[in-house]
Amino acid sequence: MPKIVDHLQRRRELIDATWRIIARRGLAGATMRQIAEEAGYANGALKPYFPTKVDLLKATYTHVYGETEKRIAQSIEGLRGLDALRAMCLEILPINERLQDEARIVVSFWDSAVQNSERTKLAAETIAQWRTMIKKMLVEAHDDGHIRALPNVEATASSMVSLLQGSQIDAVMDPAGFTPERLIEQLEAYLDLFRK
């Protein structure tokens, strides 16, 4: 009787292996051979699931962004305003090992996106989604009387996204200088700028 293969499970295993390789070695170190080895498969076994490395990398980055969005949705459930904003930020800032791995993957993705319009579009969609969420949370915080009136909520939301992305870069480039404690201190200092 032929062995039944769970194709979705195998795709997930390959994406997880890609995630681990990029987190350890960076994008340049993620060869199809190393990914197959990490996942415990022969090199040729990847082709039916991901015909090219580009296909596998896109699936990996989409997975990373999707996991982040799921965590954010869970962490902000039942919250609004500054409480929701803080909870959202703590799901993005690289303040634990998993989030540090995600930051390394995302920074690698940004580097590769410079020359790839499809990847640039994926990153831009995430940025726009975060900006919209942050804007809504800032409006709620003002309506609740927790922050002062902001002259330009859209620009403030954009600067908050820049803070989050910059923190990911800082933690990847200088992990000793940008410890989880320091990143949280920076977040609190930034939020204090808005409080009444």
C-alpha positions as CSV (number, residue, x, y, z in Angstrom):
1,M,0.0,0.0,0.0
2,P,1.5,3.4,-0.9
3,K,2.5,5.7,1.9
4,I,0.0,8.6,2.4
5,V,1.8,11.9,2.5
6,D,0.4,14.9,4.2
7,H,1.4,17.6,1.7
8,L,0.4,20.5,3.9
9,Q,2.4,19.1,6.8
10,R,5.4,18.6,4.6
11,R,5.1,22.2,3.3
12,R,5.0,23.4,6.9
13,E,8.1,21.3,7.8
14,L,10.0,22.9,4.9
15,I,8.9,26.4,5.9
16,D,9.9,25.7,9.5
17,A,13.3,24.4,8.3
18,T,13.8,27.5,6.1
19,W,12.9,29.7,9.1
20,R,15.6,28.0,11.3
21,I,18.3,28.2,8.6
22,I,17.7,31.9,7.8
23,A,17.6,32.7,11.6
24,R,21.0,31.0,12.0
25,R,22.8,31.7,8.8
26,G,20.9,34.6,7.1
27,L,19.3,34.5,3.7
28,A,22.6,33.9,1.8
29,G,23.2,30.8,3.9
30,A,19.8,29.3,3.1
31,T,20.5,26.9,0.2
32,M,17.9,24.4,-1.0
33,R,20.3,21.6,0.0
34,Q,20.7,22.9,3.5
35,I,17.0,23.5,3.9
36,A,16.3,19.9,2.8
37,E,18.9,18.6,5.2
38,E,17.5,20.6,8.0
39,A,14.0,19.2,7.3
40,G,15.3,15.7,7.0
41,Y,14.6,15.3,3.3
42,A,16.6,14.6,0.2
43,N,17.3,17.7,-1.9
44,G,15.0,16.7,-4.7
45,A,12.1,16.2,-2.3
46,L,11.5,20.0,-2.1
47,K,10.7,20.4,-5.8
48,P,7.1,19.1,-5.7
49,Y,6.3,21.6,-2.9
50,F,8.4,24.5,-3.8
51,P,9.8,24.4,-7.3
52,T,12.3,27.2,-6.7
53,K,14.0,28.8,-3.7
54,V,12.0,32.0,-4.4
55,D,8.8,30.1,-3.9
56,L,10.0,28.7,-0.6
57,L,11.3,32.0,0.6
58,K,8.0,33.8,-0.2
59,A,6.1,31.1,1.6
60,T,8.4,31.4,4.6
61,Y,8.0,35.2,4.8
62,T,4.3,35.0,4.4
63,H,4.2,32.5,7.2
64,V,6.3,34.8,9.5
65,Y,4.0,37.7,8.8
66,G,0.9,35.6,9.3
67,E,2.2,34.3,12.7
68,T,2.9,37.8,13.8
69,E,-0.6,38.9,12.8
70,K,-2.2,36.0,14.7
71,R,-0.2,36.8,17.9
72,I,-1.1,40.5,17.6
73,A,-4.8,39.6,17.2
74,Q,-4.7,37.3,20.3
75,S,-2.8,39.8,22.4
76,I,-5.0,42.8,21.8
77,E,-8.3,40.9,22.1
78,G,-10.5,42.9,24.5
79,L,-8.0,45.8,24.7
80,R,-8.2,49.2,23.2
81,G,-6.2,52.4,23.1
82,L,-2.7,52.5,24.7
83,D,-3.2,49.1,26.2
84,A,-3.8,47.6,22.8
85,L,-0.9,49.5,21.3
86,R,1.5,48.4,23.9
87,A,0.4,44.8,23.6
88,M,0.8,45.0,19.8
89,C,4.3,46.4,20.0
90,L,5.3,43.6,22.4
91,E,4.4,41.1,19.7
92,I,6.8,42.8,17.3
93,L,9.7,44.0,19.3
94,P,12.5,41.4,19.4
95,I,12.4,40.8,23.1
96,N,12.6,37.0,23.2
97,E,14.4,34.3,21.3
98,R,11.5,33.7,18.9
99,L,10.9,37.4,18.1
100,Q,14.7,37.8,17.6
101,D,14.6,35.0,15.1
102,E,11.7,36.6,13.4
103,A,13.6,39.9,13.3
104,R,16.6,38.2,11.6
105,I,14.2,36.7,9.0
106,V,12.3,40.0,8.4
107,V,15.5,42.0,8.0
108,S,16.8,39.4,5.5
109,F,13.5,39.7,3.7
110,W,13.8,43.5,3.5
111,D,17.2,43.2,2.0
112,S,16.0,40.8,-0.7
113,A,12.8,42.9,-1.3
114,V,14.8,45.8,-2.6
115,Q,15.3,44.1,-5.9
116,N,11.9,42.3,-6.0
117,S,8.6,44.2,-6.5
118,E,6.5,41.2,-5.3
119,R,8.4,41.1,-1.9
120,T,8.3,44.9,-1.6
121,K,4.5,44.7,-2.1
122,L,4.2,42.1,0.7
123,A,6.2,44.2,3.1
124,A,4.3,47.4,2.2
125,E,1.0,45.6,2.8
126,T,2.1,44.6,6.3
127,I,3.3,48.2,7.0
128,A,0.0,49.6,5.9
129,Q,-1.9,47.2,8.1
130,W,0.2,48.0,11.1
131,R,-0.2,51.8,10.5
132,T,-4.0,51.4,10.2
133,M,-4.1,49.5,13.5
134,I,-1.9,51.9,15.3
135,K,-3.9,54.9,14.1
136,K,-7.1,53.3,15.4
137,M,-5.5,52.6,18.8
138,L,-4.2,56.2,19.0
139,V,-7.7,57.6,18.3
140,E,-9.1,55.3,20.9
141,A,-6.5,56.4,23.5
142,H,-7.3,60.0,22.8
143,D,-11.1,59.4,23.0
144,D,-10.5,57.6,26.3
145,G,-8.6,60.6,27.7
146,H,-5.3,58.8,28.0
147,I,-3.2,60.8,25.5
148,R,-3.1,64.4,24.4
149,A,-4.4,65.5,21.1
150,L,-2.0,64.6,18.3
151,P,-1.6,67.1,15.5
152,N,-1.2,64.4,12.9
153,V,-2.4,60.9,13.9
154,E,-1.4,59.4,10.5
155,A,2.2,60.7,10.8
156,T,2.4,59.5,14.4
157,A,1.2,56.1,13.4
158,S,3.8,56.0,10.7
159,S,6.6,57.0,13.1
160,M,5.5,54.2,15.4
161,V,5.8,51.7,12.6
162,S,9.3,53.1,12.0
163,L,10.2,52.6,15.6
164,L,9.1,49.0,15.5
165,Q,11.0,48.3,12.3
166,G,14.0,50.2,13.5
167,S,14.0,48.1,16.7
168,Q,14.1,44.9,14.6
169,I,17.1,46.2,12.7
170,D,18.8,47.4,16.0
171,A,18.4,44.0,17.7
172,V,19.8,42.2,14.6
173,M,22.7,44.5,14.1
174,D,23.6,45.2,17.8
175,P,22.0,42.6,20.0
176,A,24.3,43.4,22.9
177,G,23.4,47.1,22.7
178,F,19.7,46.6,22.1
179,T,18.7,44.1,24.7
180,P,15.0,43.2,25.3
181,E,15.1,45.5,28.4
182,R,16.4,48.4,26.4
183,L,13.8,47.9,23.7
184,I,11.0,47.9,26.2
185,E,12.4,51.0,27.8
186,Q,12.5,52.7,24.4
187,L,8.9,51.7,23.8
188,E,7.7,53.0,27.2
189,A,9.6,56.3,26.6
190,Y,7.9,56.7,23.2
191,L,4.5,56.0,24.6
192,D,5.1,58.5,27.4
193,L,5.5,61.2,24.7
194,F,1.8,60.8,24.0
195,R,0.4,60.5,27.5
196,K,-1.3,63.5,29.2
